[in-house]
Structure formats: structure tokens, C-alpha cells
Amino acid sequence: MLMGVVLMLQPHWGEGLRYGFFATAFFTVLHIVTSHMQLEKR
């Protein structure tokens, strides 16, 4: 997720904002889904 934010904020690559936004959105959704998963009780 941090790399997505870095891509959005860097000034050298014009497409960085687009790729950084989607990377950050993907990892945010992934974090929400994995944090709500129930772990097996052993």
C-alpha cells in the first residue's frame, strides 16, 4: 500500500497517479477482506 502512495506522490512519471491509485485501492480492499475473515480454531 505504501508503494501505491509513493507512486501517486512522485512527480517523475505521469502515469504514477493512475497506477498508484489502483494499487492503493486494491490493497485497501484486500486489507478489509482479510481482516474480516474468520480464522480456524484449532
CHARMM-style PDB file with segment names, atoms N, HN, CA, C and O in Angstrom:
ATOM      1  N   MET     1       0.836  -1.184   0.000  1.00  0.00      PROA
ATOM      2  CA  MET     1       0.000   0.000   0.000  1.00  0.00      PROA
ATOM      3  C   MET     1       0.879   1.245   0.000  1.00  0.00      PROA
ATOM      4  O   MET     1       0.553   2.249  -0.633  1.00  0.00      PROA
ATOM      5  N   LEU     2       1.966   1.168   0.699  1.00  0.00      PROA
ATOM      6  HN  LEU     2       2.231   0.353   1.213  1.00  0.00      PROA
ATOM      7  CA  LEU     2       2.877   2.315   0.754  1.00  0.00      PROA
ATOM      8  C   LEU     2       3.443   2.631  -0.628  1.00  0.00      PROA
ATOM      9  O   LEU     2       3.598   3.798  -0.987  1.00  0.00      PROA
ATOM     10  N   MET     3       3.750   1.592  -1.400  1.00  0.00      PROA
ATOM     11  HN  MET     3       3.624   0.644  -1.108  1.00  0.00      PROA
ATOM     12  CA  MET     3       4.272   1.831  -2.749  1.00  0.00      PROA
ATOM     13  C   MET     3       3.240   2.517  -3.636  1.00  0.00      PROA
ATOM     14  O   MET     3       3.604   3.315  -4.500  1.00  0.00      PROA
ATOM     15  N   GLY     4       1.968   2.223  -3.437  1.00  0.00      PROA
ATOM     16  HN  GLY     4       1.672   1.575  -2.735  1.00  0.00      PROA
ATOM     17  CA  GLY     4       0.910   2.906  -4.182  1.00  0.00      PROA
ATOM     18  C   GLY     4       0.874   4.382  -3.863  1.00  0.00      PROA
ATOM     19  O   GLY     4       0.706   5.209  -4.758  1.00  0.00      PROA
ATOM     20  N   VAL     5       1.030   4.719  -2.601  1.00  0.00      PROA
ATOM     21  HN  VAL     5       1.166   4.046  -1.873  1.00  0.00      PROA
ATOM     22  CA  VAL     5       1.048   6.126  -2.200  1.00  0.00      PROA
ATOM     23  C   VAL     5       2.283   6.823  -2.759  1.00  0.00      PROA
ATOM     24  O   VAL     5       2.204   7.964  -3.215  1.00  0.00      PROA
ATOM     25  N   VAL     6       3.421   6.137  -2.722  1.00  0.00      PROA
ATOM     26  HN  VAL     6       3.485   5.211  -2.352  1.00  0.00      PROA
ATOM     27  CA  VAL     6       4.649   6.714  -3.275  1.00  0.00      PROA
ATOM     28  C   VAL     6       4.488   6.957  -4.769  1.00  0.00      PROA
ATOM     29  O   VAL     6       4.920   7.993  -5.275  1.00  0.00      PROA
ATOM     30  N   LEU     7       3.875   6.018  -5.480  1.00  0.00      PROA
ATOM     31  HN  LEU     7       3.524   5.177  -5.069  1.00  0.00      PROA
ATOM     32  CA  LEU     7       3.643   6.201  -6.913  1.00  0.00      PROA
ATOM     33  C   LEU     7       2.746   7.412  -7.184  1.00  0.00      PROA
ATOM     34  O   LEU     7       2.968   8.148  -8.145  1.00  0.00      PROA
ATOM     35  N   MET     8       1.742   7.613  -6.342  1.00  0.00      PROA
ATOM     36  HN  MET     8       1.562   7.014  -5.561  1.00  0.00      PROA
ATOM     37  CA  MET     8       0.841   8.750  -6.545  1.00  0.00      PROA
ATOM     38  C   MET     8       1.540  10.079  -6.309  1.00  0.00      PROA
ATOM     39  O   MET     8       1.225  11.068  -6.970  1.00  0.00      PROA
ATOM     40  N   LEU     9       2.481  10.116  -5.380  1.00  0.00      PROA
ATOM     41  HN  LEU     9       2.737   9.312  -4.843  1.00  0.00      PROA
ATOM     42  CA  LEU     9       3.095  11.385  -4.995  1.00  0.00      PROA
ATOM     43  C   LEU     9       4.350  11.749  -5.770  1.00  0.00      PROA
ATOM     44  O   LEU     9       4.799  12.893  -5.707  1.00  0.00      PROA
ATOM     45  N   GLN    10       4.927  10.800  -6.500  1.00  0.00      PROA
ATOM     46  HN  GLN    10       4.563   9.870  -6.551  1.00  0.00      PROA
ATOM     47  CA  GLN    10       6.172  11.098  -7.205  1.00  0.00      PROA
ATOM     48  C   GLN    10       5.876  11.942  -8.453  1.00  0.00      PROA
ATOM     49  O   GLN    10       4.868  11.717  -9.122  1.00  0.00      PROA
ATOM     50  N   PRO    11       6.734  12.897  -8.767  1.00  0.00      PROA
ATOM     51  CA  PRO    11       6.467  13.815  -9.881  1.00  0.00      PROA
ATOM     52  C   PRO    11       7.083  13.393 -11.220  1.00  0.00      PROA
ATOM     53  O   PRO    11       6.872  14.076 -12.222  1.00  0.00      PROA
ATOM     54  N   HSD    12       7.835  12.293 -11.269  1.00  0.00      PROA
ATOM     55  HN  HSD    12       8.007  11.738 -10.455  1.00  0.00      PROA
ATOM     56  CA  HSD    12       8.626  11.979 -12.457  1.00  0.00      PROA
ATOM     57  C   HSD    12       7.901  11.149 -13.498  1.00  0.00      PROA
ATOM     58  O   HSD    12       8.306  11.142 -14.661  1.00  0.00      PROA
ATOM     59  N   TRP    13       6.858  10.459 -13.123  1.00  0.00      PROA
ATOM     60  HN  TRP    13       6.530  10.464 -12.179  1.00  0.00      PROA
ATOM     61  CA  TRP    13       6.170   9.561 -14.040  1.00  0.00      PROA
ATOM     62  C   TRP    13       4.696   9.942 -14.064  1.00  0.00      PROA
ATOM     63  O   TRP    13       4.013   9.851 -13.044  1.00  0.00      PROA
ATOM     64  N   GLY    14       4.211  10.362 -15.205  1.00  0.00      PROA
ATOM     65  HN  GLY    14       4.766  10.437 -16.033  1.00  0.00      PROA
ATOM     66  CA  GLY    14       2.845  10.860 -15.320  1.00  0.00      PROA
ATOM     67  C   GLY    14       1.771   9.824 -15.016  1.00  0.00      PROA
ATOM     68  O   GLY    14       0.717  10.166 -14.480  1.00  0.00      PROA
ATOM     69  N   GLU    15       2.026   8.567 -15.349  1.00  0.00      PROA
ATOM     70  HN  GLU    15       2.882   8.289 -15.784  1.00  0.00      PROA
ATOM     71  CA  GLU    15       1.045   7.503 -15.099  1.00  0.00      PROA
ATOM     72  C   GLU    15       1.096   6.996 -13.662  1.00  0.00      PROA
ATOM     73  O   GLU    15       0.300   6.135 -13.287  1.00  0.00      PROA
ATOM     74  N   GLY    16       2.003   7.507 -12.863  1.00  0.00      PROA
ATOM     75  HN  GLY    16       2.649   8.207 -13.168  1.00  0.00      PROA
ATOM     76  CA  GLY    16       2.136   7.049 -11.482  1.00  0.00      PROA
ATOM     77  C   GLY    16       0.893   7.292 -10.661  1.00  0.00      PROA
ATOM     78  O   GLY    16       0.566   6.496  -9.781  1.00  0.00      PROA
ATOM     79  N   LEU    17       0.193   8.382 -10.934  1.00  0.00      PROA
ATOM     80  HN  LEU    17       0.458   9.029 -11.649  1.00  0.00      PROA
ATOM     81  CA  LEU    17      -1.029   8.678 -10.181  1.00  0.00      PROA
ATOM     82  C   LEU    17      -2.078   7.606 -10.440  1.00  0.00      PROA
ATOM     83  O   LEU    17      -2.744   7.151  -9.510  1.00  0.00      PROA
ATOM     84  N   ARG    18      -2.228   7.204 -11.684  1.00  0.00      PROA
ATOM     85  HN  ARG    18      -1.687   7.574 -12.440  1.00  0.00      PROA
ATOM     86  CA  ARG    18      -3.220   6.185 -12.035  1.00  0.00      PROA
ATOM     87  C   ARG    18      -2.871   4.833 -11.412  1.00  0.00      PROA
ATOM     88  O   ARG    18      -3.709   4.211 -10.758  1.00  0.00      PROA
ATOM     89  N   TYR    19      -1.635   4.383 -11.616  1.00  0.00      PROA
ATOM     90  HN  TYR    19      -0.955   4.888 -12.147  1.00  0.00      PROA
ATOM     91  CA  TYR    19      -1.229   3.080 -11.079  1.00  0.00      PROA
ATOM     92  C   TYR    19      -1.195   3.101  -9.554  1.00  0.00      PROA
ATOM     93  O   TYR    19      -1.571   2.120  -8.912  1.00  0.00      PROA
ATOM     94  N   GLY    20      -0.754   4.192  -8.980  1.00  0.00      PROA
ATOM     95  HN  GLY    20      -0.449   4.989  -9.501  1.00  0.00      PROA
ATOM     96  CA  GLY    20      -0.724   4.296  -7.524  1.00  0.00      PROA
ATOM     97  C   GLY    20      -2.107   4.271  -6.918  1.00  0.00      PROA
ATOM     98  O   GLY    20      -2.322   3.668  -5.866  1.00  0.00      PROA
ATOM     99  N   PHE    21      -3.059   4.933  -7.585  1.00  0.00      PROA
ATOM    100  HN  PHE    21      -2.885   5.422  -8.440  1.00  0.00      PROA
ATOM    101  CA  PHE    21      -4.431   4.937  -7.083  1.00  0.00      PROA
ATOM    102  C   PHE    21      -5.008   3.527  -7.072  1.00  0.00      PROA
ATOM    103  O   PHE    21      -5.591   3.098  -6.076  1.00  0.00      PROA
ATOM    104  N   PHE    22      -4.845   2.803  -8.186  1.00  0.00      PROA
ATOM    105  HN  PHE    22      -4.372   3.152  -8.995  1.00  0.00      PROA
ATOM    106  CA  PHE    22      -5.402   1.450  -8.245  1.00  0.00      PROA
ATOM    107  C   PHE    22      -4.679   0.497  -7.310  1.00  0.00      PROA
ATOM    108  O   PHE    22      -5.307  -0.394  -6.739  1.00  0.00      PROA
ATOM    109  N   ALA    23      -3.382   0.662  -7.142  1.00  0.00      PROA
ATOM    110  HN  ALA    23      -2.871   1.386  -7.606  1.00  0.00      PROA
ATOM    111  CA  ALA    23      -2.649  -0.190  -6.207  1.00  0.00      PROA
ATOM    112  C   ALA    23      -3.121   0.065  -4.777  1.00  0.00      PROA
ATOM    113  O   ALA    23      -3.330  -0.878  -4.013  1.00  0.00      PROA
ATOM    114  N   THR    24      -3.286   1.326  -4.416  1.00  0.00      PROA
ATOM    115  HN  THR    24      -3.116   2.092  -5.036  1.00  0.00      PROA
ATOM    116  CA  THR    24      -3.747   1.658  -3.069  1.00  0.00      PROA
ATOM    117  C   THR    24      -5.173   1.168  -2.841  1.00  0.00      PROA
ATOM    118  O   THR    24      -5.479   0.643  -1.771  1.00  0.00      PROA
ATOM    119  N   ALA    25      -6.045   1.330  -3.830  1.00  0.00      PROA
ATOM    120  HN  ALA    25      -5.796   1.756  -4.700  1.00  0.00      PROA
ATOM    121  CA  ALA    25      -7.425   0.851  -3.708  1.00  0.00      PROA
ATOM    122  C   ALA    25      -7.458  -0.668  -3.567  1.00  0.00      PROA
ATOM    123  O   ALA    25      -8.207  -1.201  -2.749  1.00  0.00      PROA
ATOM    124  N   PHE    26      -6.642  -1.371  -4.368  1.00  0.00      PROA
ATOM    125  HN  PHE    26      -6.034  -0.938  -5.033  1.00  0.00      PROA
ATOM    126  CA  PHE    26      -6.600  -2.833  -4.297  1.00  0.00      PROA
ATOM    127  C   PHE    26      -6.154  -3.309  -2.924  1.00  0.00      PROA
ATOM    128  O   PHE    26      -6.782  -4.193  -2.340  1.00  0.00      PROA
ATOM    129  N   PHE    27      -5.079  -2.733  -2.402  1.00  0.00      PROA
ATOM    130  HN  PHE    27      -4.569  -2.015  -2.876  1.00  0.00      PROA
ATOM    131  CA  PHE    27      -4.578  -3.174  -1.105  1.00  0.00      PROA
ATOM    132  C   PHE    27      -5.499  -2.763   0.036  1.00  0.00      PROA
ATOM    133  O   PHE    27      -5.537  -3.439   1.064  1.00  0.00      PROA
ATOM    134  N   THR    28      -6.241  -1.673  -0.119  1.00  0.00      PROA
ATOM    135  HN  THR    28      -6.211  -1.123  -0.954  1.00  0.00      PROA
ATOM    136  CA  THR    28      -7.226  -1.293   0.895  1.00  0.00      PROA
ATOM    137  C   THR    28      -8.348  -2.320   0.953  1.00  0.00      PROA
ATOM    138  O   THR    28      -8.738  -2.758   2.035  1.00  0.00      PROA
ATOM    139  N   VAL    29      -8.870  -2.705  -0.215  1.00  0.00      PROA
ATOM    140  HN  VAL    29      -8.553  -2.349  -1.094  1.00  0.00      PROA
ATOM    141  CA  VAL    29      -9.922  -3.722  -0.264  1.00  0.00      PROA
ATOM    142  C   VAL    29      -9.396  -5.056   0.250  1.00  0.00      PROA
ATOM    143  O   VAL    29     -10.093  -5.751   0.988  1.00  0.00      PROA
ATOM    144  N   LEU    30      -8.177  -5.421  -0.131  1.00  0.00      PROA
ATOM    145  HN  LEU    30      -7.611  -4.856  -0.730  1.00  0.00      PROA
ATOM    146  CA  LEU    30      -7.574  -6.662   0.350  1.00  0.00      PROA
ATOM    147  C   LEU    30      -7.438  -6.653   1.872  1.00  0.00      PROA
ATOM    148  O   LEU    30      -7.684  -7.669   2.521  1.00  0.00      PROA
ATOM    149  N   HSD    31      -7.054  -5.531   2.433  1.00  0.00      PROA
ATOM    150  HN  HSD    31      -6.854  -4.706   1.905  1.00  0.00      PROA
ATOM    151  CA  HSD    31      -6.919  -5.420   3.887  1.00  0.00      PROA
ATOM    152  C   HSD    31      -8.270  -5.569   4.577  1.00  0.00      PROA
ATOM    153  O   HSD    31      -8.367  -6.240   5.604  1.00  0.00      PROA
ATOM    154  N   ILE    32      -9.304  -4.956   4.029  1.00  0.00      PROA
ATOM    155  HN  ILE    32      -9.225  -4.411   3.195  1.00  0.00      PROA
ATOM    156  CA  ILE    32     -10.637  -5.055   4.619  1.00  0.00      PROA
ATOM    157  C   ILE    32     -11.131  -6.496   4.573  1.00  0.00      PROA
ATOM    158  O   ILE    32     -11.661  -7.005   5.560  1.00  0.00      PROA
ATOM    159  N   VAL    33     -10.960  -7.153   3.429  1.00  0.00      PROA
ATOM    160  HN  VAL    33     -10.530  -6.739   2.627  1.00  0.00      PROA
ATOM    161  CA  VAL    33     -11.434  -8.526   3.283  1.00  0.00      PROA
ATOM    162  C   VAL    33     -10.683  -9.465   4.220  1.00  0.00      PROA
ATOM    163  O   VAL    33     -11.302 -10.277   4.907  1.00  0.00      PROA
ATOM    164  N   THR    34      -9.366  -9.365   4.254  1.00  0.00      PROA
ATOM    165  HN  THR    34      -8.863  -8.705   3.695  1.00  0.00      PROA
ATOM    166  CA  THR    34      -8.604 -10.286   5.091  1.00  0.00      PROA
ATOM    167  C   THR    34      -8.796 -10.016   6.580  1.00  0.00      PROA
ATOM    168  O   THR    34      -8.677 -10.938   7.387  1.00  0.00      PROA
ATOM    169  N   SER    35      -9.086  -8.793   6.958  1.00  0.00      PROA
ATOM    170  HN  SER    35      -9.182  -8.043   6.302  1.00  0.00      PROA
ATOM    171  CA  SER    35      -9.292  -8.519   8.376  1.00  0.00      PROA
ATOM    172  C   SER    35     -10.649  -9.009   8.859  1.00  0.00      PROA
ATOM    173  O   SER    35     -10.852  -9.174  10.062  1.00  0.00      PROA
ATOM    174  N   HSD    36     -11.585  -9.245   7.939  1.00  0.00      PROA
ATOM    175  HN  HSD    36     -11.421  -9.111   6.961  1.00  0.00      PROA
ATOM    176  CA  HSD    36     -12.896  -9.748   8.333  1.00  0.00      PROA
ATOM    177  C   HSD    36     -13.026 -11.256   8.168  1.00  0.00      PROA
ATOM    178  O   HSD    36     -14.081 -11.819   8.461  1.00  0.00      PROA
ATOM    179  N   MET    37     -11.990 -11.905   7.711  1.00  0.00      PROA
ATOM    180  HN  MET    37     -11.133 -11.448   7.473  1.00  0.00      PROA
ATOM    181  CA  MET    37     -12.043 -13.364   7.570  1.00  0.00      PROA
ATOM    182  C   MET    37     -11.944 -14.013   8.935  1.00  0.00      PROA
ATOM    183  O   MET    37     -11.210 -13.552   9.810  1.00  0.00      PROA
ATOM    184  N   GLN    38     -12.682 -15.072   9.099  1.00  0.00      PROA
ATOM    185  HN  GLN    38     -13.278 -15.447   8.389  1.00  0.00      PROA
ATOM    186  CA  GLN    38     -12.646 -15.796  10.360  1.00  0.00      PROA
ATOM    187  C   GLN    38     -11.516 -16.806  10.308  1.00  0.00      PROA
ATOM    188  O   GLN    38     -11.390 -17.554   9.338  1.00  0.00      PROA
ATOM    189  N   LEU    39     -10.703 -16.832  11.334  1.00  0.00      PROA
ATOM    190  HN  LEU    39     -10.805 -16.225  12.122  1.00  0.00      PROA
ATOM    191  CA  LEU    39      -9.617 -17.796  11.404  1.00  0.00      PROA
ATOM    192  C   LEU    39     -10.126 -19.097  11.994  1.00  0.00      PROA
ATOM    193  O   LEU    39     -11.022 -19.111  12.838  1.00  0.00      PROA
ATOM    194  N   GLU    40      -9.534 -20.195  11.529  1.00  0.00      PROA
ATOM    195  HN  GLU    40      -8.806 -20.184  10.842  1.00  0.00      PROA
ATOM    196  CA  GLU    40      -9.918 -21.516  12.069  1.00  0.00      PROA
ATOM    197  C   GLU    40      -9.502 -21.611  13.533  1.00  0.00      PROA
ATOM    198  O   GLU    40      -8.443 -21.127  13.933  1.00  0.00      PROA
ATOM    199  N   LYS    41     -10.356 -22.240  14.308  1.00  0.00      PROA
ATOM    200  HN  LYS    41     -11.216 -22.633  13.983  1.00  0.00      PROA
ATOM    201  CA  LYS    41      -9.997 -22.520  15.692  1.00  0.00      PROA
ATOM    202  C   LYS    41      -9.395 -23.910  15.730  1.00  0.00      PROA
ATOM    203  O   LYS    41     -10.002 -24.866  15.247  1.00  0.00      PROA
ATOM    204  N   ARG    42      -8.236 -24.026  16.287  1.00  0.00      PROA
ATOM    205  HN  ARG    42      -7.743 -23.249  16.679  1.00  0.00      PROA
ATOM    206  CA  ARG    42      -7.560 -25.330  16.345  1.00  0.00      PROA
ATOM    207  C   ARG    42      -7.625 -25.896  17.720  1.00  0.00      PROA
ATOM    208  OT1 ARG    42      -7.110 -26.988  17.963  1.00  0.00      PROA
TER     209      ARG     42
END
